[in-house]
Amino acid sequence: MLPKRRYLPSLGSFATFEVAAKHLSFTMAGTELNVTQAAISQQIRGLEKALGATLFVRKHNSLELTPVGKSLLKAVSQGLDNICDGVEAILAPSDVAVITCSGTNAAVACWLKPFVDRFRADNPEVRFVLLASDEDDALRNFDEVDVSVICGNERCDVGERLYYLFPETVEPMCSPEYLKKHGPFDDPNSLEHAQLLELHRTHWSANAIGWQAVTWEDWFRAMGIAIPPFVPSLVSNNYPLLLEAAVGGEGVILGWHHLVKAELEAGRLCRLFDTPLQVDRGYYLKLNSASLGKPHVLQFIEFVLSGLVGTTQNVPRRSLTG
């Protein structure tokens, strides 16, 4: 027979368990909860005793969840999320318009955020929640998410809609200062000795991305240039970080048109050649079915789509099938 609710361990012990399971470390859980490692360990042992089950495999310098622990973590996370949603519904005024958007780190920070800023300036009563992650591929499926920025014509559930945005186009760019100091770069071959900024391979294999990589090697190959192996001067799995480095004059970046638009318009970056590379995939806005009846969400989508009118990128001379 299932235990009655009043006989369950305390809600606090389940919350502590979730934090410890998230970090797989009692020490890090203690830091987040502002208690000692010993206090975390004691709570977990108490929870295990109350449940009559082992939740963690304790190794010399690490923890692992047992199958029972993994199952409990899923249930606890869902339960706490439901509690948070209930509390939020109570505390938040019912007439407040909120638009929740999701996407990768770069898509949200570099492309979506400028649209949000302009929309909020004209509609200050609308609030936004921006969820960005390269690792969490499930964000787009959260019930609270209204709009997602996705790459590729992915499958939609019944009632969901996809709005085409633009093709994926990329080409070399750098800051005017870098060009003045290290240029001129007369043709693509001249980049052989430039300081190149590169996305790390782990960026492309992240759970929320998983697309065919587009690297400097791909760009050179598309230009018909055979160059010897080279070592980029800076590598990161975080595109906004590389973009900041390029604006700061640290080297040449492969600039994705939709991510660098603001930097180009402000003169913080400049195109080196008229040699854009178009990848055989596009970007879309995904509208979740539960948000079809929200006027402020539909208004925001129309605002974004209208903002793209007349901004067609230069016709690429090379293409890369993705």
Legacy VTK file of the C-alpha trace (Angstrom):
# vtk DataFile Version 3.0
C-alpha trace
ASCII
DATASET POLYDATA
POINTS 322 float
0.000 0.000 0.000
1.315 3.452 -0.894
2.240 5.689 2.044
-0.128 8.493 2.908
1.163 12.002 2.308
1.413 12.821 6.001
3.852 9.928 6.451
6.179 11.014 3.637
9.597 12.502 4.493
9.708 16.288 4.679
9.475 18.343 1.509
12.779 19.954 2.492
14.601 16.628 2.320
13.317 16.062 -1.208
14.435 19.558 -2.199
17.882 18.873 -0.734
18.016 15.584 -2.622
17.255 17.343 -5.915
20.103 19.835 -5.431
22.551 17.082 -4.438
21.473 14.983 -7.441
21.889 17.963 -9.762
25.483 18.541 -8.662
26.315 14.916 -7.784
28.196 16.494 -4.905
27.165 17.041 -1.296
29.772 19.796 -1.006
28.394 21.771 -3.975
24.844 21.185 -2.754
25.843 22.583 0.637
27.319 25.650 -1.042
24.118 26.293 -3.004
21.903 25.796 0.043
24.290 27.625 2.387
24.716 24.685 4.760
27.589 22.348 5.512
28.451 19.235 3.548
27.798 17.226 6.671
24.269 18.625 6.941
23.531 17.609 3.341
24.917 14.128 3.936
22.825 13.758 7.084
19.624 14.806 5.298
20.260 12.394 2.439
20.946 9.506 4.826
17.754 10.348 6.686
15.801 10.341 3.433
17.330 7.023 2.401
16.436 5.522 5.782
12.863 6.798 5.542
12.465 5.378 2.042
14.350 2.170 2.739
16.404 2.647 -0.419
19.879 3.803 -1.438
19.755 6.909 -3.617
23.465 7.488 -4.264
26.457 5.283 -4.959
29.183 6.902 -2.878
32.615 6.616 -4.472
35.972 7.988 -3.326
35.655 11.401 -4.940
32.277 11.307 -6.635
28.626 10.355 -6.427
26.358 8.477 -8.796
22.607 8.114 -8.686
21.275 4.608 -8.263
18.391 3.536 -10.524
16.052 4.292 -7.621
17.701 7.703 -7.212
17.234 8.513 -10.908
13.573 7.576 -10.733
13.034 9.634 -7.590
14.864 12.635 -9.086
12.485 12.717 -12.043
9.448 12.579 -9.756
10.814 15.168 -7.315
11.799 17.592 -10.098
8.359 17.366 -11.666
6.693 17.829 -8.298
8.761 20.862 -7.329
8.216 22.384 -10.772
4.479 21.981 -10.325
4.668 23.652 -6.916
6.648 26.560 -8.398
4.096 26.942 -11.188
1.281 26.995 -8.642
3.002 29.597 -6.490
3.815 31.705 -9.541
0.176 31.579 -10.638
-0.865 32.837 -7.197
1.717 35.602 -6.946
1.659 36.834 -10.543
-1.202 39.141 -11.531
-3.515 37.303 -13.918
-3.594 40.169 -16.413
0.185 40.376 -16.894
1.238 39.369 -20.405
4.323 37.145 -20.348
6.113 35.726 -23.393
8.507 32.847 -22.745
11.077 32.109 -25.448
13.767 29.463 -25.767
16.786 28.833 -27.973
20.508 28.234 -27.960
22.789 30.620 -26.092
23.849 32.450 -29.233
20.379 32.555 -30.812
18.826 34.089 -27.704
21.658 36.473 -26.786
22.716 37.656 -30.237
19.607 37.373 -32.408
16.424 37.254 -30.312
17.331 39.724 -27.557
17.496 42.793 -29.873
13.934 42.018 -31.065
12.815 41.648 -27.457
14.368 44.989 -26.537
12.613 46.831 -29.374
9.295 45.114 -28.697
9.445 45.963 -24.986
10.163 49.584 -25.803
6.811 49.781 -27.628
4.981 47.386 -25.287
6.311 47.984 -21.755
3.409 46.041 -20.223
4.679 42.777 -21.756
7.197 40.750 -19.787
9.633 38.233 -21.221
11.245 35.051 -19.941
14.280 34.054 -22.054
15.519 30.480 -21.607
18.881 29.883 -23.301
20.835 26.646 -23.367
23.069 24.699 -25.738
22.622 21.568 -23.634
18.945 21.344 -22.712
17.147 20.235 -25.861
13.862 19.892 -23.952
13.388 23.615 -23.300
11.312 24.053 -26.443
8.840 21.461 -25.150
8.217 23.041 -21.741
4.560 23.911 -21.267
5.397 27.508 -20.387
7.491 28.123 -23.529
5.538 30.076 -26.151
8.134 30.541 -28.870
11.360 28.687 -29.695
14.159 29.569 -32.108
15.181 26.339 -33.843
17.539 25.364 -36.634
16.241 22.994 -39.283
12.734 22.025 -40.301
12.122 19.809 -37.319
9.015 17.768 -36.603
6.162 19.637 -34.956
3.366 18.220 -32.876
-0.229 18.717 -33.944
-1.247 22.347 -33.588
2.277 23.769 -33.477
3.467 26.120 -36.180
6.810 26.887 -37.802
7.639 30.315 -39.217
10.607 30.430 -41.582
13.160 33.095 -40.711
16.282 32.917 -42.891
18.947 30.571 -44.263
22.135 29.925 -42.340
24.862 32.061 -43.894
28.404 32.580 -42.633
31.547 34.434 -43.730
34.843 35.810 -42.307
34.676 39.042 -40.293
36.878 41.009 -37.935
36.976 44.357 -36.199
38.113 47.438 -38.137
40.995 47.752 -35.664
42.210 44.219 -36.358
41.929 44.788 -40.104
43.940 48.011 -39.849
46.645 46.366 -37.733
46.971 43.005 -39.485
45.478 43.584 -42.944
44.870 44.046 -45.665
43.394 40.653 -46.493
43.136 40.783 -50.264
41.621 37.330 -50.801
40.715 34.197 -48.814
44.246 32.806 -49.230
45.582 35.733 -47.202
43.831 34.394 -44.080
46.345 31.559 -43.833
48.442 33.623 -41.417
45.588 35.443 -39.639
44.549 34.795 -36.048
41.440 32.678 -36.492
38.738 32.270 -33.852
37.074 28.840 -33.925
34.067 27.131 -32.374
35.072 24.015 -30.436
33.710 20.684 -31.652
31.751 20.239 -28.402
29.581 23.189 -29.435
28.252 21.235 -32.389
27.631 18.033 -30.430
25.716 19.759 -27.608
22.259 18.292 -27.008
20.339 21.374 -28.149
22.429 21.747 -31.316
23.624 18.476 -32.846
23.944 20.004 -36.309
26.632 19.437 -38.899
29.605 21.556 -37.891
30.687 24.567 -39.930
34.382 25.195 -39.332
37.171 27.235 -40.853
38.276 24.092 -42.649
34.811 23.837 -44.218
34.899 27.464 -45.307
38.360 27.157 -46.888
37.279 23.975 -48.644
34.154 25.676 -50.000
36.369 28.466 -51.339
38.494 25.847 -53.127
41.523 26.612 -50.955
43.839 23.859 -49.774
45.702 25.091 -46.702
48.040 23.185 -44.399
46.782 22.223 -40.923
46.516 25.271 -38.671
45.913 25.959 -34.988
43.299 28.665 -34.277
44.455 31.385 -31.920
41.317 31.071 -29.750
38.837 28.192 -29.495
35.622 28.140 -27.444
32.323 26.289 -27.401
30.592 29.613 -26.627
29.877 31.715 -29.714
28.992 34.949 -27.857
32.424 34.737 -26.209
34.149 34.393 -29.599
32.075 37.254 -30.952
33.177 39.453 -28.069
36.793 38.504 -28.808
36.400 39.416 -32.476
34.873 42.793 -31.618
37.789 43.314 -29.231
40.282 42.901 -32.080
41.580 39.451 -31.163
41.192 37.856 -34.584
38.968 36.818 -37.467
35.684 35.023 -36.785
33.283 33.103 -38.969
30.334 35.443 -38.625
26.844 33.968 -38.796
24.813 36.703 -40.474
21.885 36.585 -38.052
24.173 36.617 -34.995
26.495 39.462 -36.032
23.949 41.830 -37.617
24.063 44.313 -34.747
27.866 44.338 -34.685
28.050 44.958 -38.439
25.495 47.769 -38.338
27.341 49.430 -35.447
30.671 49.170 -37.288
32.216 46.957 -34.638
32.769 44.223 -37.226
33.405 44.338 -40.950
33.169 41.770 -43.730
36.478 40.822 -45.299
35.344 39.406 -48.645
32.172 38.981 -50.646
32.362 35.224 -50.084
29.490 34.149 -47.834
28.890 30.445 -47.358
25.304 29.220 -47.169
24.555 26.023 -45.275
21.684 23.876 -46.483
19.478 24.475 -43.455
17.349 27.314 -42.173
16.118 28.892 -38.960
12.518 28.916 -37.750
10.311 30.277 -35.005
8.293 27.482 -33.454
4.979 28.517 -31.887
3.668 26.005 -29.368
0.047 25.002 -29.767
-0.865 26.136 -26.240
0.113 29.711 -27.201
-2.059 30.018 -30.321
-4.685 31.918 -28.357
-2.321 34.440 -26.771
-2.626 37.771 -28.636
0.613 39.207 -27.211
2.584 36.162 -28.402
1.143 36.388 -31.908
1.866 40.115 -31.893
5.497 39.452 -31.010
5.878 36.869 -33.781
4.421 39.311 -36.298
6.815 41.965 -34.984
9.796 39.664 -35.543
8.705 38.559 -39.007
7.992 42.116 -40.126
11.424 43.124 -38.856
13.014 40.614 -41.226
11.316 42.022 -44.328
13.866 43.658 -46.604
16.835 42.244 -44.724
17.673 39.438 -47.176
21.333 38.612 -46.957
23.715 38.836 -49.897
23.363 35.953 -52.307
26.068 33.447 -51.358
28.620 32.327 -53.879
29.332 29.007 -52.198
27.127 26.475 -50.454
27.676 23.689 -47.964
25.125 20.908 -47.804
24.154 20.278 -44.186
LINES 1 323
322 0 1 2 3 4 5 6 7 8 9 10 11 12 13 14 15 16 17 18 19 20 21 22 23 24 25 26 27 28 29 30 31 32 33 34 35 36 37 38 39 40 41 42 43 44 45 46 47 48 49 50 51 52 53 54 55 56 57 58 59 60 61 62 63 64 65 66 67 68 69 70 71 72 73 74 75 76 77 78 79 80 81 82 83 84 85 86 87 88 89 90 91 92 93 94 95 96 97 98 99 100 101 102 103 104 105 106 107 108 109 110 111 112 113 114 115 116 117 118 119 120 121 122 123 124 125 126 127 128 129 130 131 132 133 134 135 136 137 138 139 140 141 142 143 144 145 146 147 148 149 150 151 152 153 154 155 156 157 158 159 160 161 162 163 164 165 166 167 168 169 170 171 172 173 174 175 176 177 178 179 180 181 182 183 184 185 186 187 188 189 190 191 192 193 194 195 196 197 198 199 200 201 202 203 204 205 206 207 208 209 210 211 212 213 214 215 216 217 218 219 220 221 222 223 224 225 226 227 228 229 230 231 232 233 234 235 236 237 238 239 240 241 242 243 244 245 246 247 248 249 250 251 252 253 254 255 256 257 258 259 260 261 262 263 264 265 266 267 268 269 270 271 272 273 274 275 276 277 278 279 280 281 282 283 284 285 286 287 288 289 290 291 292 293 294 295 296 297 298 299 300 301 302 303 304 305 306 307 308 309 310 311 312 313 314 315 316 317 318 319 320 321
